[in-house]
Amino acid sequence: MEQKFPGNDRQLEELKRISRILQIVQMISVSPKRFRRKDLGDRFEISERMIQKDLEVVRHGLKLDLCSSQKGYYFSETPRLPAVQYSLTEAIALLLAVQTAQAMPGAGSPELAAAVTRLEALLPSEFSPFVARLRIQAPMTAQGKHRQQMLMLLNRALVEERKVSMTYATRSRGGAVTQRVVRPYYLMPYVRSWQLVAHCELRSSVLMFKLDRILNATLLDERYRLPVEFDLDSYLGGGWGIIRGDAQPPEAIELLFEANTGHRVMEEDWHPSQEGEVMGDGRVKFTLRATITPEFVAWLLYYGSRVEVVQPGWLREQVAEEHREAVELYEEPESTPSIQMEV
């Protein structure tokens, strides 16, 4: 018989309340004079009396200057977190994470720069050359500014669970531009851009949108809830990468890499099902079970003659055909016209 511990239930409820209070602070900070007590009660599905108790914690426990108006609550000053102390290794780890983030176009922002400056103060002077390298960033292009604006807007939509109206340019159908209303579910960095997973009301399904193809977007007042049954891993399926194909079932894949390339491939985590085995002749047998997407085919073509597709047969033929077409493209014409130059 399962034994229940009342103390655990109380701890769970307290954690849920702490999370709710932090969300309330975030919502009021992002959207001042928008949420009244009833709005917050409806949002969290609790009584106004409980919301009032939460607001008292914000005022007297967190000591934030919370004010109210007929339109809703607001802070007289932007809430600031208390100072946080980091160990040397923690500060270095955070700076490395910042460096990684800066490599992703659109992730830079004045707030991120301010955070780096604060972290610098924690480090000994010997680390100054290392920190200086973090300040070197590529010039912000128009595309980078657009990404940053879209990331800020979509992250706000995720926090507040607000729908977004956006103008989107598709890659298919000749680059057709459509107006859509979406419910954002997840934002994910991928390669050199970002992907938005969202429910599209135009298509009545969950789709993936490349952030760079969102021409413009507007936050709507209408709210939504992330379905509890939605699971990102299940949505992405067993495909290669995150770009979904035609939702084909996973297949058993066997590849043979030449020795040096095979060892490098085995050093990386490409797919949860991958397995590598060094053969007697030094080649590497690489197997996995995945949905074969255009991304995967492009990955195979990258390795050229250094990889052989053993199975499935149809993939072997497709890759061979791609190579045959490449050879035809680069073959010299039968007769090369002479080039005459006047001296």
Residue pairs with C-beta under 8 A, 6 or more apart in sequence:
17 54
20 44
20 46
20 54
21 54
21 57
21 58
21 62
23 44
23 159
24 35
24 40
24 51
24 54
24 55
24 58
25 58
25 62
25 64
25 79
26 159
27 34
27 35
27 40
27 43
27 159
27 160
28 34
28 35
28 66
28 72
28 73
28 74
28 75
29 75
29 78
29 79
30 156
30 159
30 160
31 160
32 72
32 73
32 74
32 75
33 69
33 71
33 72
33 73
33 74
34 71
34 72
35 43
35 72
35 73
36 71
36 72
36 73
37 48
37 51
37 52
37 55
38 48
39 72
40 51
40 54
41 47
41 48
41 50
41 51
43 223
44 51
55 66
55 73
58 64
58 66
59 65
59 66
62 79
64 75
64 79
65 75
65 76
65 77
66 73
66 74
66 75
67 73
67 74
67 75
67 76
68 74
86 94
86 119
86 122
88 122
88 123
88 124
91 119
91 122
91 123
92 123
92 127
94 119
95 116
95 119
95 123
95 130
95 131
95 134
98 112
98 115
98 116
98 119
98 134
99 133
99 134
101 107
101 108
101 112
102 108
102 112
102 134
102 137
104 189
104 192
104 194
105 143
105 144
105 147
105 192
105 193
106 144
106 146
106 147
106 148
106 150
106 151
106 193
106 194
106 211
107 148
107 151
107 189
108 137
108 140
108 144
108 148
109 148
109 152
116 131
116 134
116 135
120 131
123 131
138 144
140 148
143 212
146 212
147 193
147 194
147 211
147 212
150 194
150 211
150 214
150 217
151 187
151 194
151 211
153 164
153 217
153 219
154 164
154 184
154 187
154 196
154 211
154 217
155 187
156 162
156 219
157 163
157 164
157 184
157 219
158 184
158 186
158 187
160 219
160 223
161 223
161 224
161 225
161 226
162 219
162 220
162 221
162 222
162 223
162 224
163 181
163 182
163 183
163 220
163 222
163 223
163 224
164 181
164 182
164 183
164 184
164 198
164 217
164 218
164 219
164 220
165 179
165 180
165 181
165 217
165 218
165 220
166 179
166 180
166 181
166 182
166 209
166 214
166 215
166 216
166 217
166 218
167 177
167 178
167 179
167 180
167 214
167 215
167 216
167 217
168 177
168 178
168 179
168 180
168 209
168 213
168 214
168 215
169 175
169 176
169 177
169 213
169 215
170 176
170 177
170 178
170 213
171 210
171 213
177 215
178 202
179 202
180 200
180 201
180 202
181 200
181 201
181 202
181 220
182 196
182 198
182 199
182 200
182 201
182 209
183 198
183 199
183 201
183 224
183 226
184 196
184 197
184 198
185 197
185 198
185 199
185 206
185 226
185 230
185 232
186 196
186 197
186 232
187 194
187 195
187 196
187 197
187 211
188 194
188 195
188 197
188 242
189 195
190 241
190 242
190 243
193 210
193 211
193 212
194 210
194 211
194 212
195 208
195 209
195 210
195 211
195 242
195 243
196 208
196 209
196 210
196 211
196 214
197 206
197 207
197 208
197 209
197 232
197 235
198 206
198 207
198 209
199 205
199 206
199 207
199 224
200 206
200 207
200 209
206 230
206 235
208 242
208 243
208 244
236 242
236 244
237 244
237 247
237 250
237 291
238 250
238 273
238 289
238 290
238 291
239 245
239 290
239 291
239 293
239 295
239 296
240 270
240 271
240 290
240 291
240 292
240 293
240 295
240 296
240 299
241 293
241 295
241 296
243 293
243 294
243 295
244 293
245 291
245 292
245 293
245 294
247 291
248 291
248 292
249 291
250 289
250 290
250 291
251 289
251 290
251 291
251 292
251 312
251 315
252 287
252 289
252 311
252 312
253 287
253 288
253 289
253 290
253 292
253 309
253 311
253 312
253 315
254 285
254 286
254 287
254 309
254 310
254 311
255 285
255 286
255 287
255 300
255 307
255 308
255 309
255 310
256 262
256 279
256 283
256 284
256 285
256 286
256 307
256 308
256 310
257 265
257 283
257 284
257 286
257 303
257 306
257 307
258 283
258 284
258 306
258 307
259 282
259 283
259 284
261 284
261 303
261 306
261 307
262 276
262 278
262 283
262 284
262 286
263 278
263 284
265 276
265 284
265 286
266 276
266 284
266 286
270 288
271 288
271 290
273 288
273 289
273 290
274 286
274 287
274 288
275 286
275 287
275 288
276 284
276 285
276 286
276 287
277 284
277 285
277 287
278 284
279 285
290 296
292 312
292 315
297 315
297 318
297 319
297 322
300 307
300 309
300 319
301 319
301 322
301 323
304 323
309 315
309 316
309 319
310 316
